[in-house]
Every structure is written in structure tokens, then in C-alpha cells.
Amino acid sequence: MPETRAVRKTSMRTPLPLLLLSVALTAALHGEAHAQAAAAVSGEVGQPFLTCYRPNEHGGSAQSWQFVQDARGLLYVGNNNGVLEYDGASWRLIETANNVAWSLDLDARGRIYVGSSGDFGYLAPDAAGEMRYVSLLGEVPAEDRAFNDIRTTLVTPEGIYFQAWERLFRFTRAADGGWRVKVWRPEGRFLFAFRLGDAYYVHQEGLGLMRMAGDTLELLPGGEQFAAERLKVMLPYGKNSFLAGTFNRGLFLFNGRSFEPFATDAEAFLRANTLYDGARLADGTFALVTLEGGLVILSRKGTALHYIDETSGLPNLAILSIFVDRSTLLWVAMTNGICRAETPAPLSRFDATIAGIAYRIRRHRGTLYAGGDAGLVYLDHRSSRFRPVSGLLPGNNQVFWLLPFDDVLLLATGVGIYEVEGTRARLVRAGGPSFMPIVLHRSRQDSRRLFVGLADGLAVLRREPSGRWIDEGRLPAIHEYLTHIIEPEPGLLWLGTIAQGVLRVRLDPDPGRATPPLIDRFGREHGLPEGGVSVYDAGRAAVLRDAGRRVPLRRGQRAVRARPTARQRRRLRRDPGRVQRGRGPPG
């Protein structure tokens, strides 16, 4: 008697050497990616989060073939060792008569039918409530029992179909509660079967794609073109249309009268890697899996939105089955495990490890850039992958700051300041021990001027209309390591430092005059914390932050929130240079 045995489950997220840019990327894309479909158009769909289960975790064989999910949410997977049952926390193996479970389907009452090798049946609870396999082979006439693998098991309003290459069986309930069995024998072989809506289709070798009409298999218009093909995919497309997928000849759209080739961006990929299964996703897109290349997600127009392969974390590219569960999660069965993919989903991930640890993210002229300790990368819309920006010179290209400046993106690194246009960077001010750019700020007083916060001071550059940069030197008497620059009023700068409080710099209203700036320093004696202080622009206020430490407010000083109250705005109008303390955004 087949036994049911419990298997301890260890939930394993596939190790992914990835940089997750979730918080920063969400902020950078806010207001632009309202849904995955919108992101897909712009090529900004990242890789899905994966949870993968190896055979030693789920307790079955390496290969799995089909999924179903019952009304309770339990997942059942046809496996070479039987049927796997997963309740979201643990796996259980239900053995069948001949071990392998090639195909599964579920009827309206929740009964799971199983197609095995030389056998088929269903799962039913025993006295203890555990699922057991019950064979139906005894209901089959003796002369029709010479068949091999049950490739498909499909429940339809007319009955339950079990399809093998050698025979096609339909089981229906008799009035006395027993079974009535109808058997069809092929002219060649019954290669595969499909159900769309209430219709049952069979692909027959030598004839083509057929539809069951009563008890008769009728050739579909144009179905004869698949007589020598292999069909494994049939997906609903419209009210009276569907997509049919061949092993190596691509997709075809059936409109009720004829089949027409369905062009896609993934044509070469599907032909080269053997299309093997497919599913329609919750957002109307199509996921197509292959035996050699992983899977691709297509729009209804055939646009390849993104690919999921070994770079996404799949442990194997040979995918045998795909399934969308009731919570819209995507499951794939491979030749060495089972993976769950969170797609479509509002959150996805990008591999930006080529930039190292990312510190800055900025969108400029439609392109998303990420800067880290290994340089600058950009998101390639065609591949949805980050690629390195070219033109960076050898040296310390750790990215400290990104700042849009008219038609270019300014990049501050240990090598110096670059202009970035598209995917290429050009050095405009060389760095070194005496010029280490940390933070960039465009002047509100003179939009051609650029303030450069250095590791030991504040420098000024000016960009001519021709695009040429002029070095105007340093502001005198500033030698601190600067981390932040804000300008709540034109000509009024607040400078945050790494270890020496905060500076207020008042510039001459006439930039053409060589009047030295007025510089005030605020530190511990002014009620600020000892060490570094970050500054942020909150309208007309300078919000100071002290790395999260609580600082007691002194008499006469008032906290300023990121959005000042009306009373605070009135006070700031009277003295826009007043030091205000409060908890600003994180540094």
C-alpha cells in the first residue's frame, strides 16, 4: 500500500549575490512606476524575488511535472516520486502506484486526479485524514490497459480525461455512482491535450490539433499544419481566440477560423530553447518556459518584458512546468527543484553589484543611474539590467554625489568631477589629495556656478554657455570635511560637516564683487551635538540632524519639522539665517 510520509521543510531563499536597491529605487521611481505594466513599458521591471526548494527540502525527486492548488490553498505537485503536498510550511510526499505523477487536475468538489505511468487515479483522505492514492485502472477494459505515461489529466464538464500516447480515456459518473469509461485509440499518437474554458483539445500525431465535439475528435481549421509538430502550450488570448506554442516554431494565434504566426521579441529565444509550457499571469501577460533558457514574460502584443534565468537566481534553466497560484504567485518546476517567483509584483530587484555598494541613485533625462564604491552604472532599458558607464578613468571612482546640471549629469568621485551624457562620462575637473569632491550643489544665486564640497573646504566652478568649466578657486577660511550643502535663500549656504558641526556662509548679493563671505560656525557651544551634523533644506529652514542622537533643546530654540508650520515660516521670514534644530530625514 502506498504510504504518506512527512518531510521536514527548510525554506531556502536561493543565495543571490545581489545589491537590493529597494528603498532608494522606490524613492527614485516614485510617481513614475505606478504599476508593473507601466514599468514594463519603460524597461524597468527588475528580477522577481525567488524562493527555491531543492529535492532534499521537499522530499521528492529532482524532476516535477505539474501543479494544482485546492480550495484550502494547499499546493500539489506531480513529481517523479509521487505527489508532493505543500501547506506553506512543510512538504509531504504522497506515493502513487508507480511512483511518478506526470499530470494532475482538480474537480469542482476538490478531488485531485493523478496521471501516473501505466496507471491513473485520484487522491482521497484515509481514516486519519491523510491523502492516499486510489487507482482507477481497474475500471479500464483489459484490452485498453497497454499504455505508458498519462501525459495530461484534465477535468471538463463532459468528464475526466486521461491522455496517454496510446489511449485517451474519459471517465464520467454513472447513475449508480460507478464509472462509465469511453476510450479513443489514435491513428498515430495522442501527443498532448489541453482545456480552454469548456473545450477539450487533443494534438494528434500525423493529423494535427483537434477538438472534442461530443464523442468525436474534429480537426480545427488550419490545425493540420501541426501534424508533424510538437505542441505543449495553449493559452487563452481573447474571448474566442488562443495562443498555441510549438517546440521550435514559435507561437500561433487562433482566431476561431485560422492560425496566424504571432510575432514576438522573443522569437529567437523560443526557437532556440524549446518552448515547453506557459501560463497567463494575473496582469494579462504571458509567461513562457523553455527546456534550455529559463522563461520569458511577454505582453499581449508580444513584447518581451523581461527574462528570468540564472542571473535571476534560477538554479536551473530547464523548466518543465509553470503555474499561477490563487495569490498570483508564479511557480516553476525545473529538473532539479521547485521555485516560487513573486511576479507580477510591485517590488522587484536589480543586480547592481558592478557598482559595488550603491550610495546614490538619480534619474536624469529618462535614464536611471546608480553610483557606488566601484563606479557608476545605468539601467539599460533593453535588458532591464544595470551596465557600467564608460569613460571613467583608472583610480578611485567611488561615487560621492550625483547632480543634474542642465543637459548633463555631474558625477563626483575620488578621481574628480565628470560630466555624464547618456552612457559615457567625461572628466571636467581632475581630483587628487588637494581636490577631493564629496558633495555638489548648484548655486541659486548664479545658476552657472557649482559649489563643490571637498574633504577640506569649499570650491567653486563655473560652466560657460559653451560647456567649458572654469575653476574659480576656493572660498577662504573653510577647511572642514563637507558632507552637505543647502541654500534655502539665494546666497545663503548651510554646510554640514563630518565631524565639526555646521557652517553658515553668507555670500555677497553681487557675485561679481570679490567680497569675502561671512562665515559662522555652530557647534556644541550652540546646543548642537559634538561631531558631525547633516543639513537639509525644508523650505526656508535649515533642518539639522545629528545621526539620530537626542539633543535637549535650549531656551529660545524651536524644532523645525521637514514642513514648517505657518508660525515657523513667519519666524523664518524675519530671520532666514536663524539656526533651527530638529529631526530631519536620515543622512
Secondary structure in CASP SS format (residue, H / E / C, confidence):
PFRMAT SS
TARGET T0000
AUTHOR 0000-0000-0000
METHOD secondary structure of the structure
MODEL  1
M C 1.00
P C 1.00
E C 1.00
T E 1.00
R E 1.00
A E 1.00
V E 1.00
R C 1.00
K C 1.00
T C 1.00
S C 1.00
M E 1.00
R C 1.00
T C 1.00
P C 1.00
L C 1.00
P C 1.00
L C 1.00
L C 1.00
L C 1.00
L C 1.00
S H 1.00
V H 1.00
A H 1.00
L H 1.00
T H 1.00
A H 1.00
A H 1.00
L H 1.00
H C 1.00
G C 1.00
E C 1.00
A C 1.00
H C 1.00
A C 1.00
Q H 1.00
A H 1.00
A H 1.00
A H 1.00
A H 1.00
V H 1.00
S C 1.00
G C 1.00
E C 1.00
V C 1.00
G C 1.00
Q E 1.00
P C 1.00
F C 1.00
L E 1.00
T E 1.00
C E 1.00
Y E 1.00
R C 1.00
P H 1.00
N H 1.00
E H 1.00
H H 1.00
G C 1.00
G C 1.00
S C 1.00
A C 1.00
Q C 1.00
S E 1.00
W E 1.00
Q E 1.00
F E 1.00
V E 1.00
Q E 1.00
D C 1.00
A C 1.00
R C 1.00
G C 1.00
L C 1.00
L E 1.00
Y E 1.00
V E 1.00
G E 1.00
N E 1.00
N C 1.00
N C 1.00
G E 1.00
V E 1.00
L E 1.00
E E 1.00
Y E 1.00
D C 1.00
G C 1.00
A C 1.00
S C 1.00
W E 1.00
R E 1.00
L E 1.00
I E 1.00
E C 1.00
T C 1.00
A C 1.00
N C 1.00
N C 1.00
V C 1.00
A C 1.00
W C 1.00
S E 1.00
L E 1.00
D E 1.00
L E 1.00
D C 1.00
A C 1.00
R C 1.00
G C 1.00
R C 1.00
I E 1.00
Y E 1.00
V E 1.00
G E 1.00
S C 1.00
S E 1.00
G C 1.00
D C 1.00
F E 1.00
G E 1.00
Y E 1.00
L E 1.00
A E 1.00
P E 1.00
D C 1.00
A C 1.00
A C 1.00
G C 1.00
E C 1.00
M E 1.00
R E 1.00
Y E 1.00
V E 1.00
S E 1.00
L C 1.00
L H 1.00
G H 1.00
E H 1.00
V C 1.00
P C 1.00
A H 1.00
E H 1.00
D H 1.00
R C 1.00
A C 1.00
F C 1.00
N C 1.00
D E 1.00
I E 1.00
R E 1.00
T E 1.00
T E 1.00
L E 1.00
V E 1.00
T E 1.00
P C 1.00
E C 1.00
G E 1.00
I E 1.00
Y E 1.00
F E 1.00
Q E 1.00
A E 1.00
W C 1.00
E C 1.00
R C 1.00
L E 1.00
F E 1.00
R E 1.00
F E 1.00
T E 1.00
R E 1.00
A C 1.00
A C 1.00
D C 1.00
G C 1.00
G C 1.00
W E 1.00
R E 1.00
V E 1.00
K E 1.00
V E 1.00
W E 1.00
R C 1.00
P C 1.00
E C 1.00
G C 1.00
R C 1.00
F E 1.00
L E 1.00
F E 1.00
A E 1.00
F E 1.00
R E 1.00
L E 1.00
G C 1.00
D C 1.00
A E 1.00
Y E 1.00
Y E 1.00
V E 1.00
H E 1.00
Q E 1.00
E C 1.00
G C 1.00
L C 1.00
G E 1.00
L E 1.00
M E 1.00
R E 1.00
M E 1.00
A E 1.00
G C 1.00
D C 1.00
T E 1.00
L E 1.00
E E 1.00
L E 1.00
L C 1.00
P C 1.00
G C 1.00
G H 1.00
E H 1.00
Q H 1.00
F H 1.00
A C 1.00
A C 1.00
E C 1.00
R C 1.00
L E 1.00
K E 1.00
V E 1.00
M E 1.00
L E 1.00
P E 1.00
Y E 1.00
G E 1.00
K C 1.00
N C 1.00
S E 1.00
F E 1.00
L E 1.00
A E 1.00
G E 1.00
T E 1.00
F C 1.00
N C 1.00
R C 1.00
G C 1.00
L E 1.00
F E 1.00
L E 1.00
F E 1.00
N C 1.00
G C 1.00
R C 1.00
S C 1.00
F E 1.00
E E 1.00
P E 1.00
F E 1.00
A C 1.00
T C 1.00
D C 1.00
A C 1.00
E H 1.00
A H 1.00
F H 1.00
L H 1.00
R H 1.00
A H 1.00
N H 1.00
T C 1.00
L E 1.00
Y E 1.00
D E 1.00
G E 1.00
A E 1.00
R E 1.00
L C 1.00
A C 1.00
D C 1.00
G C 1.00
T C 1.00
F E 1.00
A E 1.00
L E 1.00
V E 1.00
T E 1.00
L C 1.00
E C 1.00
G C 1.00
G C 1.00
L E 1.00
V E 1.00
I E 1.00
L E 1.00
S C 1.00
R C 1.00
K C 1.00
G C 1.00
T C 1.00
A E 1.00
L E 1.00
H E 1.00
Y E 1.00
I E 1.00
D C 1.00
E H 1.00
T H 1.00
S H 1.00
G C 1.00
L C 1.00
P C 1.00
N C 1.00
L C 1.00
A C 1.00
I E 1.00
L E 1.00
S E 1.00
I E 1.00
F E 1.00
V E 1.00
D C 1.00
R C 1.00
S C 1.00
T C 1.00
L C 1.00
L E 1.00
W E 1.00
V E 1.00
A E 1.00
M E 1.00
T C 1.00
N C 1.00
G E 1.00
I E 1.00
C E 1.00
R E 1.00
A E 1.00
E C 1.00
T C 1.00
P C 1.00
A C 1.00
P C 1.00
L C 1.00
S C 1.00
R E 1.00
F C 1.00
D C 1.00
A C 1.00
T H 1.00
I H 1.00
A H 1.00
G C 1.00
I C 1.00
A E 1.00
Y E 1.00
R E 1.00
I E 1.00
R E 1.00
R E 1.00
H E 1.00
R C 1.00
G C 1.00
T E 1.00
L E 1.00
Y E 1.00
A E 1.00
G E 1.00
G E 1.00
D C 1.00
A C 1.00
G E 1.00
L E 1.00
V E 1.00
Y E 1.00
L E 1.00
D E 1.00
H C 1.00
R C 1.00
S C 1.00
S C 1.00
R E 1.00
F E 1.00
R E 1.00
P E 1.00
V C 1.00
S E 1.00
G C 1.00
L C 1.00
L C 1.00
P C 1.00
G C 1.00
N C 1.00
N C 1.00
Q C 1.00
V E 1.00
F E 1.00
W E 1.00
L E 1.00
L E 1.00
P E 1.00
F E 1.00
D C 1.00
D C 1.00
V E 1.00
L E 1.00
L E 1.00
L E 1.00
A E 1.00
T E 1.00
G C 1.00
V C 1.00
G E 1.00
I E 1.00
Y E 1.00
E E 1.00
V E 1.00
E E 1.00
G C 1.00
T C 1.00
R E 1.00
A E 1.00
R E 1.00
L E 1.00
V E 1.00
R E 1.00
A E 1.00
G C 1.00
G E 1.00
P C 1.00
S C 1.00
F E 1.00
M C 1.00
P E 1.00
I E 1.00
V E 1.00
L E 1.00
H E 1.00
R E 1.00
S C 1.00
R C 1.00
Q C 1.00
D C 1.00
S C 1.00
R C 1.00
R E 1.00
L E 1.00
F E 1.00
V E 1.00
G E 1.00
L E 1.00
A C 1.00
D C 1.00
G E 1.00
L E 1.00
A E 1.00
V E 1.00
L E 1.00
R E 1.00
R E 1.00
E C 1.00
P C 1.00
S C 1.00
G C 1.00
R C 1.00
W E 1.00
I E 1.00
D E 1.00
E E 1.00
G E 1.00
R E 1.00
L C 1.00
P C 1.00
A C 1.00
I C 1.00
H C 1.00
E C 1.00
Y C 1.00
L E 1.00
T E 1.00
H E 1.00
I E 1.00
I E 1.00
E E 1.00
P E 1.00
E E 1.00
P C 1.00
G C 1.00
L E 1.00
L E 1.00
W E 1.00
L E 1.00
G E 1.00
T E 1.00
I C 1.00
A C 1.00
Q C 1.00
G E 1.00
V E 1.00
L E 1.00
R E 1.00
V E 1.00
R E 1.00
L C 1.00
D C 1.00
P C 1.00
D C 1.00
P C 1.00
G C 1.00
R C 1.00
A C 1.00
T C 1.00
P C 1.00
P C 1.00
L E 1.00
I E 1.00
D E 1.00
R E 1.00
F E 1.00
G C 1.00
R H 1.00
E H 1.00
H H 1.00
G C 1.00
L C 1.00
P C 1.00
E C 1.00
G C 1.00
G E 1.00
V E 1.00
S E 1.00
V E 1.00
Y E 1.00
D E 1.00
A E 1.00
G C 1.00
R C 1.00
A E 1.00
A E 1.00
V E 1.00
L E 1.00
R E 1.00
D C 1.00
A C 1.00
G C 1.00
R C 1.00
R C 1.00
V C 1.00
P C 1.00
L C 1.00
R C 1.00
R C 1.00
G C 1.00
Q C 1.00
R C 1.00
A E 1.00
V C 1.00
R C 1.00
A C 1.00
R C 1.00
P C 1.00
T C 1.00
A H 1.00
R H 1.00
Q H 1.00
R H 1.00
R H 1.00
R H 1.00
L H 1.00
R H 1.00
R H 1.00
D C 1.00
P C 1.00
G C 1.00
R C 1.00
V C 1.00
Q E 1.00
R E 1.00
G C 1.00
R C 1.00
G C 1.00
P C 1.00
P C 1.00
G C 1.00
END
